[in-house]
Amino acid sequence: MSLKDEARRERIARSLRGKRAEAQLTQEQVGAACGMDKTSIGKYENGLSCMDYETAWDLADLYGVSLDELGGRKLEGAVQ
């Protein structure tokens, strides 16, 4: 895995942990809401596993954010 990929995975993991904390939910509650176990949520939040698009959409919907925000991506200065 490249340094860029590692940095991206850590940024996503940090964002996932933060969004769950803001929502005041446990990993078990998030997993139940998305149809998976807390172990999977923990792996995503620690950068040990990558989620598929459906899971990302489910988490974004649960937290009420866009996929970009869920992944900790900022689009400042992007072409509109």
PLY file of the C-alpha trace (Angstrom):
ply
format ascii 1.0
element vertex 80
property float x
property float y
property float z
element edge 79
property int vertex1
property int vertex2
end_header
0.00 0.00 0.00
1.36 3.41 -0.93
1.81 6.26 1.54
-1.02 8.11 -0.21
-3.33 5.11 0.26
-2.33 4.78 3.91
-2.99 8.47 4.53
-6.37 8.24 2.84
-7.34 5.16 4.85
-6.34 6.89 8.11
-8.28 10.04 7.16
-11.39 7.95 6.50
-10.93 5.97 9.74
-10.54 9.18 11.77
-13.66 10.63 10.18
-15.69 7.48 10.88
-14.66 7.51 14.53
-15.54 11.19 14.79
-18.93 10.86 13.12
-19.88 7.98 15.40
-18.76 9.94 18.47
-20.77 12.98 17.35
-23.83 10.75 16.93
-23.19 9.27 20.40
-23.53 5.71 19.10
-21.63 2.56 19.94
-20.00 0.40 17.27
-22.66 -2.20 18.02
-25.49 0.31 17.40
-23.92 1.47 14.14
-23.43 -2.11 13.01
-27.02 -3.01 13.82
-28.32 0.01 11.91
-26.25 -0.98 8.86
-26.81 -4.74 9.03
-23.32 -5.78 10.14
-21.46 -6.62 13.32
-19.46 -4.25 15.49
-16.22 -5.98 14.47
-16.64 -4.71 10.91
-17.30 -1.18 12.15
-14.19 -1.39 14.32
-12.09 -2.49 11.35
-13.32 0.45 9.27
-12.70 2.89 12.13
-9.16 1.59 12.62
-8.24 1.53 8.93
-7.89 -2.24 8.89
-10.53 -2.83 6.23
-12.09 -0.94 3.35
-15.85 -0.73 3.03
-17.88 -1.15 -0.14
-20.02 1.62 -1.59
-23.26 0.31 -0.13
-21.78 0.36 3.36
-20.39 3.85 2.85
-23.80 5.09 1.69
-25.49 3.44 4.68
-23.06 5.10 7.09
-23.35 8.49 5.38
-27.15 8.26 5.61
-26.98 7.19 9.26
-24.77 10.17 10.15
-26.60 12.59 7.84
-23.52 13.53 5.82
-22.27 13.27 2.24
-19.84 10.56 1.18
-17.13 13.21 0.88
-17.74 14.38 4.44
-17.93 10.80 5.71
-14.49 10.19 4.22
-13.06 13.38 5.70
-12.60 14.86 2.24
-12.67 18.62 1.81
-13.45 20.04 -1.59
-12.31 23.59 -0.94
-11.25 25.26 -4.16
-12.75 22.51 -6.31
-14.13 23.44 -9.69
-17.90 23.68 -9.46
0 1
1 2
2 3
3 4
4 5
5 6
6 7
7 8
8 9
9 10
10 11
11 12
12 13
13 14
14 15
15 16
16 17
17 18
18 19
19 20
20 21
21 22
22 23
23 24
24 25
25 26
26 27
27 28
28 29
29 30
30 31
31 32
32 33
33 34
34 35
35 36
36 37
37 38
38 39
39 40
40 41
41 42
42 43
43 44
44 45
45 46
46 47
47 48
48 49
49 50
50 51
51 52
52 53
53 54
54 55
55 56
56 57
57 58
58 59
59 60
60 61
61 62
62 63
63 64
64 65
65 66
66 67
67 68
68 69
69 70
70 71
71 72
72 73
73 74
74 75
75 76
76 77
77 78
78 79
